[in-house]
Amino acid sequence: MTRIADNVLDVTQFYAYASREDTLDYAKEALTQEILERFEKDEDAFTVTDQSQIMDTMESVTNTMSLMIGGIAAISLLVGGIGIMNIMLVSVTERTKEIGIRKAIGAGRGTIMLQFLIEALLVSMMGCMIGIVFGLYPANKAARKKPINALRYSG
């Protein structure tokens, strides 16, 4: 390439394809031997990689990212749960007289618990709705992607 084109001074990489997937290992070995001969057996002068190595690396990165995101989500849920518990404990403290009056007129333990559980559920659902609103934009963006642009993306 450097002999043919005046504007190319160094070739830093090139791509080779195996004719079939089952001949990939043979093609990789043949290419390695050919380059070794050209570089006078200097193994440090080049590297030969195939798509399976890249795919394995990408899969490893994806798995690690999934674990990290899962851990962050778990911590967020824990913090959110503690926040809801604290809000409800403050609500119970502030409404002590109301609870006393309800118990005095015949409300049982189950009725009082159900009232506060429903309130906790409503607080959680409001938080969930806010999470859904913030998820609409990326979900819509993902759904509108054209397949050809998504496949070309090299990130």
C-alpha positions, -999 to +999 in steps of 0.1 A: +000+000+000+028+024+008+044+017-026+012+023-045-002+054-028+018+086-023-003+098+006-001+066+027+031+065+047+023+038+073-002+010+073-012+005+110-040-021+105-058-042+080-086-066+079-087-101+066-118-124+064-121-161+066-143-177+039-163-197+064-166-196+102-152-231+106-120-220+089-114-190+111-087-207+133-069-219+102-070-185+085-058-168+117-029-192+120-020-188+083-021-150+085+000-151+117+027-172+100+027-150+069+032-119+089+058-135+111+078-143+079+075-107+067+085-092+102+114-116+105+099-136+134+093-105+155+061-115+174+060-081+192+057-061+159+020-071+153-011-086+168-038-107+152-072-107+167-105-121+156-141-111+162-146-139+188-120-122+211-137-088+207-171-104+213-159-121+245-145-088+257-177-070+250-197-096+267-175-094+298-179-056+298-216-059+294-219-083+322-199-061+345-220-031+336-252-050+343-239-060+377-229-025+386-262-011+374-281-038+393-261-029+425-269+008+421-306+000+416-306-022+447-290+005+468-315+030+454-344+008+463-330+003+498-325+041+503-360+048+489-375+022+513-358+038+542-371+072+531-406+059+529-403+043+563-391+075+578-419+095+562-445+070+576-429+071+611-432+109+611-468+106+599-475+081+628-459+104+653-478+135+641-511+117+640-510+100+674-542+117+685-560+106+654-549+070+659-560+072+696-595+086+686-599+058+659-589+031+684-613+046+710-643+044+687-636+008+678-609+006+651-588-025+654-551-031+650-557-044+614-577-014+604-550+010+616-522-010+599-542-011+567-546+027+567-509+033+570-500+005+546-523+021+520-506+055+526-472+039+522-483+023+490-496+056+476-463+073+485-444+045+467-466+046+437-461+084+434-424+078+434-428+050+408-448+073+385-420+099+387-395+071+377-418+062+348-419+098+336-382+100+335-380+067+317-402+078+288-376+099+271-349+072+268-375+045+260-389+066+232-354+074+219-346+037+218-379+028+201-374+054+173-338+042+164-335+031+128-319-004+126-292+006+101-280+035+124-280+012+154-259-014+136-234+012+124-229+026+159-194+019+171-198+036+205 
